[in-house]
Amino acid sequence: MPARAVNPANQLDLLFDAYQVRERISAKSRSIRVEVVSSSEVVLVIPRFVSRQVARDFLRSREDWIRQKIAEWKLRDARDARCGPSPQLRWDGHDLLPLRDQPTALKVIPAQVRAPMLRIEPGTLSLFCPPNVLSHPGKLTKLLRDALKKEAYNDAQRLMTEEAARLGVTFDGPRIADQKTLWGSCAPSGLISLSWRLVLTPPLVFRYVVIHELCHRVHLDHSDRFWALVGRQMPDFEQHRRWLREHGQRLHWYLSG
């Protein structure tokens, strides 16, 4: 899922501040739409029958609203930077993991069990494991990573079944792996692979990646037809794609190795 380059010709300056504004021509949209997708990017959706100048005038008329939304994004970004979980786990009972983008306390509990077991409760992850591994962080990392892979598989299977039926396609998988450069991929055979780390993202981001890969069952490329299909299946996909670009790299710091 490589990122698409932004055309410099599609960038605008608002009246007082410079923001990156990306224009998207839509054959389906019946009205001009402005989407603030981050603290630095605005998307201007232009119906095919509307001139670019009319759309840009509309954009400028929404400046106060845009400023408000950008301020909200900046507050959210500051909160995340201040309160977000640390990727470096200490295994001391005070760790947090962003399970489904929610800071979730991690408890490691000695237990006489044959195999490690993960219990998920609101705000808490409890990893029950044999006492002989508690002093081995590497083993704890593997136990937790394997447990989260199972969670990712369950989420992916549910989402893929739902979205494939809605799209009218078939698929093989999901194969859950730990890709370093891709969040997902779709082979010509129909096998879909997904990163287990998607279970750390907001649920709508996970859904976007599933939709993205399933749309490759129709168009095995990143053509305009492909992106139009993604947009039909998930009209606000751009903001979830943006989330991955802005926050995805941090997720690769968790449980690495």
MONORLIN-V808445 format. One record per residue. N is the residue number from 1. RES is the residue in one small letter. OMEGA is omega in whole degrees, 0 to 359 (none if undefined). Layout:
BEGIN
N&RES&OMEGA + N&RES&OMEGA
END
This chain:
BEGIN
1&m&180 + 2&p&180 + 3&a&176 + 4&r&179 + 5&a&177 + 6&v&179 + 7&n&181 + 8&p&180 + 9&a&181 + 10&n&177 + 11&q&182 + 12&l&170 + 13&d&172 + 14&l&193 + 15&l&185 + 16&f&183 + 17&d&178 + 18&a&175 + 19&y&174 + 20&q&179 + 21&v&182 + 22&r&179 + 23&e&177 + 24&r&178 + 25&i&184 + 26&s&176 + 27&a&185 + 28&k&185 + 29&s&179 + 30&r&180 + 31&s&177 + 32&i&181 + 33&r&176 + 34&v&179 + 35&e&174 + 36&v&189 + 37&v&175 + 38&s&180 + 39&s&182 + 40&s&184 + 41&e&178 + 42&v&177 + 43&v&178 + 44&l&181 + 45&v&186 + 46&i&174 + 47&p&183 + 48&r&185 + 49&f&182 + 50&v&179 + 51&s&180 + 52&r&181 + 53&q&177 + 54&v&180 + 55&a&180 + 56&r&176 + 57&d&178 + 58&f&178 + 59&l&181 + 60&r&178 + 61&s&181 + 62&r&187 + 63&e&181 + 64&d&179 + 65&w&179 + 66&i&179 + 67&r&180 + 68&q&182 + 69&k&178 + 70&i&177 + 71&a&178 + 72&e&177 + 73&w&181 + 74&k&176 + 75&l&179 + 76&r&179 + 77&d&180 + 78&a&178 + 79&r&180 + 80&d&181 + 81&a&183 + 82&r&189 + 83&c&185 + 84&g&179 + 85&p&175 + 86&s&180 + 87&p&183 + 88&q&182 + 89&l&180 + 90&r&180 + 91&w&182 + 92&d&181 + 93&g&181 + 94&h&181 + 95&d&174 + 96&l&173 + 97&l&180 + 98&p&180 + 99&l&184 + 100&r&176 + 101&d&177 + 102&q&178 + 103&p&188 + 104&t&181 + 105&a&180 + 106&l&176 + 107&k&175 + 108&v&190 + 109&i&175 + 110&p&181 + 111&a&177 + 112&q&181 + 113&v&179 + 114&r&180 + 115&a&180 + 116&p&181 + 117&m&179 + 118&l&176 + 119&r&181 + 120&i&176 + 121&e&180 + 122&p&177 + 123&g&185 + 124&t&169 + 125&l&178 + 126&s&180 + 127&l&178 + 128&f&183 + 129&c&180 + 130&p&182 + 131&p&186 + 132&n&179 + 133&v&186 + 134&l&180 + 135&s&181 + 136&h&182 + 137&p&179 + 138&g&179 + 139&k&177 + 140&l&179 + 141&t&181 + 142&k&180 + 143&l&182 + 144&l&179 + 145&r&179 + 146&d&179 + 147&a&179 + 148&l&174 + 149&k&178 + 150&k&176 + 151&e&179 + 152&a&179 + 153&y&181 + 154&n&178 + 155&d&182 + 156&a&181 + 157&q&179 + 158&r&182 + 159&l&183 + 160&m&177 + 161&t&180 + 162&e&187 + 163&e&177 + 164&a&178 + 165&a&181 + 166&r&181 + 167&l&181 + 168&g&180 + 169&v&173 + 170&t&181 + 171&f&170 + 172&d&179 + 173&g&11 + 174&p&169 + 175&r&181 + 176&i&183 + 177&a&180 + 178&d&181 + 179&q&182 + 180&k&185 + 181&t&181 + 182&l&174 + 183&w&178 + 184&g&177 + 185&s&178 + 186&c&179 + 187&a&177 + 188&p&179 + 189&s&183 + 190&g&179 + 191&l&180 + 192&i&177 + 193&s&181 + 194&l&176 + 195&s&178 + 196&w&183 + 197&r&175 + 198&l&178 + 199&v&176 + 200&l&184 + 201&t&171 + 202&p&182 + 203&p&180 + 204&l&175 + 205&v&176 + 206&f&180 + 207&r&179 + 208&y&181 + 209&v&177 + 210&v&179 + 211&i&179 + 212&h&183 + 213&e&179 + 214&l&177 + 215&c&174 + 216&h&174 + 217&r&176 + 218&v&180 + 219&h&183 + 220&l&180 + 221&d&175 + 222&h&179 + 223&s&176 + 224&d&179 + 225&r&178 + 226&f&183 + 227&w&177 + 228&a&179 + 229&l&176 + 230&v&180 + 231&g&177 + 232&r&181 + 233&q&182 + 234&m&187 + 235&p&182 + 236&d&184 + 237&f&184 + 238&e&183 + 239&q&179 + 240&h&174 + 241&r&178 + 242&r&179 + 243&w&179 + 244&l&180 + 245&r&185 + 246&e&188 + 247&h&188 + 248&g&184 + 249&q&181 + 250&r&183 + 251&l&180 + 252&h&177 + 253&w&182 + 254&y&172 + 255&l&178 + 256&s&178 + 257&g&none
END
